Structure formats: C-alpha cells, structure tokens
Amino acid sequence: MYKEKRIRTMKELSDYIYALDEDEGIRIFGRVNGFAKGGFIFVGVYMGKYCARVCDRVWDRKRKAYLVGQKSKYFYFSKIEELFKFLKMNIERPINAWLY
C-alpha cells in the first residue's frame, strides 16, 4: 500500500519537485483567486515539462475531507524557476502539501 508523504516546508517542497518522476505528483492547498477555497494545486512532470493543475477544493461533509471540484485549469512550465515563481504566489501558508 502506498502512503502519501506530508510536506511541511518550502525547502521540502523544492527538494521533492526537483526529484519528481512522471509517475509521482504533489498536491498543495492553494490560494488561487477564482477557485473554491483557494483550490488545490497538483504539480507533476509531463513530457519533460512541469505541469501545475489548479482546481476547486470542495468540502465533502460525508467524507469529512476536501475533494477536487469541477473547475480546473492547467499551467505548463519549461523551466523549474517559472514553476517556483507560480507556486510562491499561489500556495496557502503555512504549507499544506503531500507527495503521492
């Protein structure tokens, strides 16, 4: 069974992003305007580029957990520095993130 790893600092986030494989990802609580609860930001690597998918973060009362909502938008970055700039402007503080 695979267990998600909690990410608590920008240093940890940076380290994990640098080491991401195409079959891994990072889920981050966002603070992105126009997305419910600031949205989720999912970070991954796809065909040699970094991808950040922003989507609504919706509370499910039955499951007592946040789920992905319907609205989403994709951002692609050729350079890791561009991704970090995007993340620094759009992630919730303190950091709530998980490697999966």
N, C-alpha and C positions, 0 to 999 in steps of 0.2 A: 504494500500500500504506500502511495506517495503522500508525503506530508508537506504542506506549504511551510516556507521559512519566513518568519517575520523580519521585516527590515525597519530599523528604528532611526537611522541617521542618514544624512546626505552622503557621508563617506561610504557607508554600506551600500546605499543605492547606486552610487557611482561605480563601486567595485563590481557589483552584480551586473550592471549594464555593460561594462567593458567585457565581461566574461560570458554574456548571453549566447546561447546556441539557438538555432532556429526552432527547436522543439521546446524551448523554455519561454517564460514570459514573466512580467512583473505587473501586479495590479496595485494601483495607487489611488487613494482618495484625493480627488481634485477640488479645485475651487474655480472652476471654469464658468464664466458668465454664460447664461442661456441653457445650462444643463441642470436638471433637477438635483438638488442637494450638492451642487458643485461638480457632480459627475464622478465617474471612475475614469482613470487613465490607464489603459493597458499598453505596455511597452513590449515590443518584440523586434526580432530581426527577420526580414523577409527579402530574399534575393539580394543580399548584400547591403540593404538599406535598413535604417531604423524606422519603425512604424509606431506611431502613438495613436491609439483609437480612444476617442473621448465619447462616453455615452452617459445617459441619465443614470443616476443612482437612486433607486426606489426602495423604500422600506416595506418589507412584507411582514405583516402582523402575525400571520400563522407561523412562519419560519423564524420570526424574530431576527431577521438579518436583512442586509441590503442586497438587492438584486439589480441586474442590468435592466434598464428601461429600453424603450423603443428608439429614442433619438440617439443617433451616433454620427460621428464624423472622423475621418481618417486624415492623419498628417504623416508625410514621409520626409525623412532627413537623410541626406547623403553623408553628412558629417556628424559625428557624435557631439561635437560642440554645439551644433544647432539644436539637437535634441535636448541637451542640458539647459540651454537658454530657455527653450519652450517649457521644460519641466519646472525650472526655478520660478517662472512667472505663474504657473498654473497648478501647483500642488498645495494641498492643505498642510498647515503647520500646526502642531507637530506632525511629523510624517506618519502616515498610516499606509504601509505598503507590505506586499507579500510576494516572494518569489515562488513561482509554480512551475 
